Amino acid sequence: MQTRFLPTCLAILCIFFQGSAARAADPAAPGQDIFSIRVYQLKSALQEERLDKFLKEAYLPALHRQGITKVGVFKQVGNDTAAVRRTYVLMSFRSLDQWTLLPSRLEKDLQYQSEGKDYLDAVHSDPPYLRMETILLQAFPGMTHLEVPAGLKAPAAGRIYELRSYEGPTEKYFANKVQMFNKGDEISLFKRLGFNAVFYGSVLAGAHMPNLMYMTSFDNMEAREAHWKAFSADPYWKQLVADPQYQHNVSHVDIIFLHPAEYSDL
């Protein structure tokens, strides 16, 4: 029992201390949501089709029954030609308790168990994916909930969702970058320029910590390029990025371009 208990305690402590680093810069706002990004790695079109069937017909309906109504499902741009295909599932929770209790609640959902049988009961020699990663985040104080983009006009299939990850050299620099978004009001700049942000969050558990992630959305790639050009030229951004207190707080940036699946809520 002791050997099983210790890793669990360490995992909880890691989440606690990582969250504390962000809160040191920005005290928690009431009702900050918890976000989960599940990343499926897939080896073939057949696995992708099988996963899509599960997500569309079983998983998302089951989440909706649990009151999790805004679930984003995204495919990486260029997925069709990639050696490893990826599907991203974005979920929002009211609390850590709601996230941790979800698996047990789904086990009791007989409709989910029936409609997801092909995926849930897959045999070891024919799995529905290669690997699965979960990234856990807490919403920023400056935007406490996930938002459905309201300013997009293009058909969903052509839209671009941009997922960014900013890694910090240390926990202190990471907390400083979180502060730049909140107290520095970088979030308001994105809003003023019409970036249609879906979420901003501090990563509590993931593979690239310490880091934050956020997602913005555009009608197409041309609109994305125009928005970032306006951002770079904005006087407030030039002032903010030159501020001595916000220097050297990002050591690595990952940018992932995504399209929404046809059954995505976002």
Beta strands, then each sheet from edge to edge (+ up, - down):
strand 1: 34-42
strand 2: 72-76
strand 3: 85-93
strand 4: 131-139
strand 5: 160-167
strand 6: 199-205
strand 7: 211-218
strand 8: 252-260
sheet 1: 1+ 3- 2+ 8- 5+ 7- 6+ 4- 1+
end
